[in-house]
Structure formats: structure tokens, C-alpha cells
Amino acid sequence: MRQSMCRVVAYYRVSTEGQGRSGLGLEAQREAVSSLCSSRGWQIVAEFTEVESGKRSDRPQLQAAMHRAKVTGATLVVAKLDRLSRSVAFLSALQDSGGRFLAADMPEANELTVHIMAAVAQAERKAISRRTIEALAAAKARGTRLGNPNGAAALRRAAKGNVAAIEAVKAGAAERATDLAPVIADIQATGATSLQAIASELNVRGIVTPRGGKWHPSSVRNLLARLSAN
């Protein structure tokens, strides 16, 4: 990075709107970028904050930040590279833009570093997809009915107070949760840790709920509760 380059476009990421409003996490990122720029005599000319809801992956603020940096000849700066390095979409967009980029926690990282991280991230995504398929195949081989629509509800209706039937429903839910445990671990390893982000990733992977529907934060919360209880 040449010392003469002094214009900076800062890009921050927060996982919820609440963090964006409260500054939780955001202030730490701003401080990291500001400290780097102050120590090197650089000027922050624009700031962009991405609120990641887990519902979309296009990252419009990142696109806007990269465009601003490109047209103004500035450098795109983020606070930390480690989390962003797990995002294939981010690294691909960064490489395609052809702009200059650095992270406050790794200011000496060069383009080769970013390329390597992109390759590793892509390989991890493929491995995650493969492990998801293997986990579901193993569950199916054990006789677990994946995506059984209304299965639990039907058992409850038929039970009518039958304790054994109710226990069977609970056992089935616990087994389903156990089957999904490695999938959840893989998803969380990518940085998707909020209930909404996990639900979105499960839906993207084509994994349905025990009732055969889409995942929502509430159903993910129930799943995590079962895993904690196991």
C-alpha cells in the first residue's frame, strides 16, 4: 500500500438493524478503520454500512462502496478481513471490481492474499454442501423421514392424551434435531449465526422443516433448543 494514497471509502457490516441503530459492533469497526487512517494520514471520504438480514446476499451497500471507491480512486477499507474472507460473494465482487482494498486488521495483505482466501472460501462452501448431502443421506438411511409434512401434527391428533404417542413425537423431534446438528454447525462456521441467517441458509440448501415447510427464526430457535437439551 503506497503512503501517498490517502482517500478511503469505509465499509462496515452489522447483522441486524438493531446493531445498526445502537452502534453495537459498528462503533468498533469505525474505530478500527479510523485508527488506521489516522496513523497513516489517510482521509475517509465516504462510509457505507450494510445491514445483513439474512434474506438477501446481493449486499447493495458493498456494491455502492466499491463503485464510489472506483470512481474516486479511493481505497475500500473494512475493519476485519477474517469474517469477510468466508464470504465468497464478497471476495468475488471485490476481485471483479478491480479496485484497491485493505483491512484494518491486516493492512499489509495484498491481492494474492485475497485471491487465496477466495479460493479457500469457495472450497469450504463446496465441502459444506457435500457434508450437508452426506448428513441427510445418513439420516435417510437410518429411516428418518425427512420433510414429513404434518407427521408430528398427525401423531398429536391421533394421540389424544396417549403418553406413549406424545413421547414418540418428542423422540422423533429430538432425532431430527440430531440429524441436522452437523448441518447447523457447518452453517454457523460460515459466519451465519443469527436465527434469520441460519433459517435462510437452510432454505437455500433445500432442507425443509419436520413439517415440510420453510425455516423461520422461530423454527430455528426450537431446533437449537432441542440440540441444547440433547
C-alpha positions in Angstrom: 0.0 0.0 0.0 1.6 3.3 -1.0 1.7 6.0 1.7 0.7 8.7 -0.9 -2.8 7.1 -1.3 -4.9 8.9 1.2 -8.5 8.7 0.2 -10.6 5.9 1.8 -14.1 4.6 1.4 -15.0 2.7 4.6 -17.4 -0.3 4.5 -19.0 -1.7 7.7 -21.2 -4.7 8.2 -23.8 -5.3 11.0 -26.0 -8.4 11.3 -29.2 -6.6 12.5 -31.0 -3.3 12.2 -30.8 -3.0 15.9 -27.0 -3.1 15.8 -27.0 -0.5 13.1 -29.1 1.8 15.3 -27.4 1.1 18.6 -23.9 1.1 17.2 -23.2 -2.3 18.7 -20.3 -3.7 16.7 -20.5 -0.7 14.3 -18.5 1.6 16.6 -15.8 -0.9 17.0 -15.5 -1.2 13.2 -15.4 2.6 12.8 -12.8 2.9 15.5 -10.6 0.3 13.7 -10.8 2.0 10.3 -10.4 5.5 11.8 -7.3 4.4 13.8 -5.7 3.0 10.7 -6.4 6.1 8.6 -5.2 8.5 11.4 -2.0 6.6 11.8 -1.2 6.8 8.0 -2.6 10.2 7.3 -5.5 9.0 5.1 -8.8 10.7 4.7 -12.2 8.9 4.9 -14.2 10.3 2.1 -17.3 8.1 2.4 -18.8 5.4 4.7 -21.2 2.7 3.9 -23.0 0.4 6.4 -24.5 -3.0 5.3 -27.3 -4.4 7.5 -27.4 -8.1 6.8 -30.9 -9.5 7.4 -30.0 -13.0 6.1 -32.8 -12.6 3.5 -30.5 -11.3 0.7 -27.0 -11.8 -0.4 -26.5 -9.0 -3.0 -25.1 -6.5 -0.5 -26.2 -3.3 -2.2 -24.0 -1.2 0.2 -20.9 -3.1 -0.7 -21.7 -2.5 -4.4 -22.2 1.2 -3.7 -18.9 1.3 -1.7 -16.9 -0.4 -4.4 -18.4 1.9 -7.0 -17.6 5.0 -5.0 -14.0 3.8 -4.4 -13.5 3.0 -8.1 -14.8 6.3 -9.5 -13.0 8.4 -6.9 -9.7 6.5 -7.0 -10.1 5.7 -3.3 -9.3 2.5 -1.4 -12.0 0.4 0.1 -11.3 -0.3 3.7 -13.0 -2.7 6.1 -12.3 -3.3 9.8 -11.6 -7.0 9.8 -10.8 -9.4 7.0 -11.4 -12.7 8.8 -15.2 -12.7 8.6 -15.3 -11.3 5.1 -12.8 -13.9 3.9 -15.5 -16.5 4.5 -17.9 -14.7 2.1 -17.4 -16.0 -1.5 -19.8 -13.3 -2.7 -17.8 -10.5 -1.1 -14.5 -11.7 -2.4 -15.8 -12.4 -5.9 -17.3 -8.9 -6.1 -14.1 -7.4 -4.8 -12.0 -9.1 -7.4 -14.4 -8.3 -10.2 -14.4 -4.6 -9.3 -10.6 -4.3 -9.9 -10.5 -1.7 -7.1 -8.0 -1.3 -4.3 -8.8 -2.8 -0.9 -7.4 -3.5 2.5 -8.5 -4.4 6.0 -7.6 -2.5 9.2 -6.6 -5.7 11.0 -4.4 -6.9 8.0 -3.3 -3.7 6.2 -0.3 -5.5 4.5 -2.5 -8.2 2.9 -2.1 -8.0 -0.9 -4.2 -9.1 -3.8 -2.7 -12.6 -3.7 -3.8 -13.0 -0.1 -7.4 -12.1 -1.1 -7.3 -14.5 -4.1 -6.1 -17.3 -1.9 -8.9 -16.5 0.7 -11.4 -16.6 -2.1 -10.3 -20.0 -3.3 -10.3 -21.3 0.3 -13.8 -19.9 0.9 -15.1 -21.5 -2.3 -13.6 -24.8 -1.3 -15.3 -24.6 2.1 -18.7 -23.8 0.5 -18.3 -27.0 -1.6 -17.3 -29.0 1.4 -20.2 -27.7 3.4 -22.6 -28.6 0.6 -21.1 -32.1 0.4 -21.4 -32.7 4.1 -25.0 -31.5 4.1 -25.9 -34.1 1.5 -24.0 -36.8 3.4 -25.7 -35.9 6.7 -29.1 -36.0 5.1 -28.3 -39.3 3.3 -27.2 -40.8 6.6 -30.4 -39.7 8.3 -32.5 -41.2 5.4 -30.5 -44.5 5.7 -31.4 -44.7 9.3 -35.1 -44.5 8.4 -35.6 -40.8 9.3 -38.4 -39.3 7.2 -37.0 -36.0 6.0 -39.6 -33.3 5.5 -42.5 -35.4 6.6 -45.4 -33.0 6.1 -47.8 -32.9 9.2 -46.2 -36.0 10.6 -45.9 -34.7 14.1 -49.2 -32.9 14.0 -50.9 -36.1 12.8 -49.4 -38.0 15.7 -50.6 -35.4 18.2 -54.1 -35.6 16.8 -54.1 -39.4 17.0 -52.6 -39.5 20.4 -55.5 -37.7 22.3 -53.6 -37.8 25.5 -51.7 -41.0 24.9 -48.5 -40.5 26.7 -46.6 -43.1 24.7 -47.5 -41.4 21.4 -46.6 -38.0 22.7 -43.2 -39.3 23.8 -42.8 -40.8 20.3 -43.3 -37.3 18.8 -40.7 -35.8 21.2 -38.3 -38.6 20.4 -38.8 -38.0 16.6 -38.2 -34.3 17.0 -35.0 -34.9 19.0 -33.7 -37.4 16.4 -34.4 -34.9 13.6 -32.5 -32.2 15.5 -29.6 -34.6 16.0 -29.6 -35.3 12.2 -29.4 -31.6 11.5 -26.7 -30.9 14.1 -23.7 -31.2 11.7 -25.6 -29.1 9.1 -26.2 -26.3 11.7 -22.5 -26.5 12.7 -21.4 -26.0 9.1 -23.8 -23.1 8.6 -22.5 -21.4 11.8 -19.0 -21.9 10.7 -19.6 -19.7 7.6 -20.5 -16.8 9.9 -24.3 -17.2 9.7 -25.1 -17.2 13.4 -28.4 -15.3 13.8 -31.7 -17.2 13.7 -32.7 -15.5 10.5 -29.4 -16.2 8.8 -29.5 -19.9 9.7 -33.1 -20.2 8.6 -32.2 -18.6 5.2 -29.2 -20.9 4.7 -31.3 -24.0 5.5 -33.9 -22.8 2.9 -31.2 -22.1 0.3 -29.8 -25.7 0.8 -33.3 -27.1 0.2 -33.6 -28.5 3.7 -37.2 -28.4 4.9 -38.7 -28.4 8.5 -40.1 -31.6 10.0 -43.5 -30.5 8.6 -42.1 -30.0 5.2 -42.2 -26.2 5.2 -39.7 -23.4 5.1 -37.5 -22.4 8.0 -38.2 -19.3 10.1 -36.3 -17.8 13.1 -38.9 -19.4 15.4 -38.4 -22.9 14.0 -34.6 -22.5 14.1 -34.9 -21.4 17.8 -36.9 -24.6 18.5 -34.3 -26.7 16.7 -31.4 -25.1 18.6 -33.3 -25.6 21.9 -33.7 -29.3 21.2 -30.0 -29.6 20.3 -29.1 -27.9 23.6 -31.3 -30.3 25.5 -29.9 -33.4 23.9 
